[in-house]
């Protein structure tokens, strides 16, 4: 059977707000509710792969329940401003995932969900309500279940019987007698869930209980006689509306392909770099606005290398990035060196292969002997991303990289310690540029090759981009540090420790 998932969006963003610790962007904007909501949504999309899907939201306007009972939900506190500011993003996330939104003035999400369940319950369809709202449990049957993703549990008929002691169709009767504090539904004084469940087990419904008041005794009977009207009203407030006038077809909910451009833009703004990477999102739109052109020179001749050396004599800083065969700098074999520098108005980037298995390249001793002067020169600042790795690799070749002045990874850590500091994340956040991932040039799993087996063309594009991005990041992050109160920590504590 195919599946239709109906997500109670109003419930989920509210729960996410209180379930997830305060989380803000680097600009101080709260995003915890959006993040929790988004991760839940991704879990549904990737884990359940629904055939049909809809996001359902409450109306901001009062419903028929407010007209029936003016104190309905009266005790609920006003929505926190930190949550209100995130609501537009909840809608944008939903739209970016190409999920249809159900919302109708004067109706709650529960009523809309009930109406959709009623419309399609005869179809050969499994309906899953993504929520933990006990009001929705009255809809459960053999083909309709609930999924509480936060507690990772399925709520079916057996669960309802265990929780309420009655069938799903009788949940409204139990709540009518016991009341529901979360919605400020009063029920009958002195009747709790256990008593309400026993009465419904014995008599079947609120109406039948009231018909049998004369056969009851004690305070329960007294309260029921005095509050018959409230018992009926409480049940009426709980019963979900199943006949909302909406024109819907099942195909309206068919799962669609995500809008990757919209997701990347949105996640970049919200600084959800981890989600961009986890979902493997690509965006043509971002590439169009990216400052990175990937037009890098691969130096394989002595003439080109000597021209590079002449250019380096004119600079007072350069980005250094080595490519190797291992993440362990003490085991890594040097494969190539990428440099980014600015002898004039434009950043120049090159890649010098020295340890590839194939392709023309200069001898490693020849290259390193000439670059040693520049890498050790006190007149040239060394910049990088995780520069201590590069320095350790070169130390095994007799080169002491100095002075180490700028490191984009360290700068990111000082500015935003709770965020990811890898180059892919920083590039997306600050430059709006998607970098080439390592696995794109080396492959994955058993088919993965070492960087020394990568073609010179791919290696130049990948390594040159790393150096290019790092150069731009250092400029941006160092400017941010100067504006903050953290510059002294970066310059006087963190960066001196890199060399140590």
C-alpha positions, 0 to 999 in steps of 0.5 A: 500500500502507498503511504500518505504522511500528514505532518502536524506542522504547528505542533512540530515547530512549537515542540522543536523550539522548546526541545532544542537548546537555544541556537542562533546564527552568527548574527544572533538570530534564533534558529532552533525551531527551524533547525528542529523542524527541518531535521524532523522533516528530513528524517521523514523524507529520507527515512520513510520515503512517503508517496504522498505528503502534506504539511498542515498548519493551524489558522491564526484566527479563532475557530468554532471551538472559541465560539463554543467555549470562550476559555478554549486554550485561554491559559496558553501563553503568548508565543515567544518572540524568538519563535515568532521570528522563525515562523516565516522560515518554517514556511520557506523550508516547507516550500523549498522541499516542495511540500504542499501546505494545508491551512484554512482560516478558522480551522485547526491543523487537527481538523484539516488532518481529520478531513483528509483522513476522512476523504481518503480512508477508503483508498488503498492507502496507509495514512500516517499522522506525524504528531503526538497530539492525543486529539488525533488518536481518535482517528486511528484505525487499521489504516491510519496511525500516528508517528511521534518522531521526537520519541521515535514511536508509532501510535496505533490502536494497541497503543491507544487502548493501553493509554486510554483503556478504550478504542480510538473512536472513544478517545473523545468520550474519555477526554470529554469526561476527564478534560484536557489541560493542554487545551483548557477543556474542563471536563467534569470536576473530580473525574480523571483519566482512569475514572473516565476510561472506566465509565466509557468502558462500562457505558460506551459514550458520554451520552450513555454515561449521562443516561445512567447517572441514576445508577451511579453513586458517590461524588462522580454521580453528583458532579455528573448531574451538576455538569452534564452540559459541560461534559457534552460541551467538552466532548464537542470541543474534542471531536475533530471536524471531518467535513471541512469544505476543501477541494483536494485530490490525492495527487495534490499531495504527491511527493516531489523533487526538492528545490535544491537552489532554494534549499541551499540559499535558505540553509546558507542564510540560516547557517545550516552548513551541516545539512547542506553537506549531509543532503549533498545539495548542489545549486546552480544559482550559487555557482552563478554568484560565486566569486570563485572561477576555478581558473588555476595554473598547473606548473609543470615546467621550469619556465613556469616555475621560475616565473612563479618564483619571480612573482613570489618575490613581490608578495608579503603574504601567501596561502599555502596548501599541501596535498598528500596521501594521508590525514596523518601529517607524519605518515603523509607523502607529499603529492603537490603544493597549491599557492594563492598570492596577490602580486597585483590587483588579482589573486593568482592561484597555482598548483605544483604537482610533485608526487603524482603517479602520472603526468608531467611534473617537476622533481620534488627536491628541485621544487622544495629547495626553491620554495623553502626560501619563501616558506621560511622568509620572515618578510612573507606572512603564511596563511592557510586553513588548518595550517599546522597540518601543512607545516608538519608535512613540510617539516618532514622535508626540512622546511620550517614554515614561518611566520604563521599569521592567518588561519581561516579555521582558527579564525572561524573557531574564535568567532563562532566556536559552536559552528563547523570550521571545515572549508566546505562549510566556511565557503558556503557560509561566507562566499556562497560557494560550493567547494569540490568535495574530496570524494568527488576527485578520489571516489568513495569506499572500496573504489577510493584512490589516493590523491597521488592517483588523481589526474593533474587536471582534477588535482589542480582544480581541487587544490587550487580551489582550496587555496583560492577559497582560503585566501578570500576567507582569511580576508573576510574573517580577519576583518570580522575579528578586527570589528569584534573584541576577539582579535587579541585572543586570535592574534596573541593566544590562538595563532601563536599556538599553531606553531607550537 
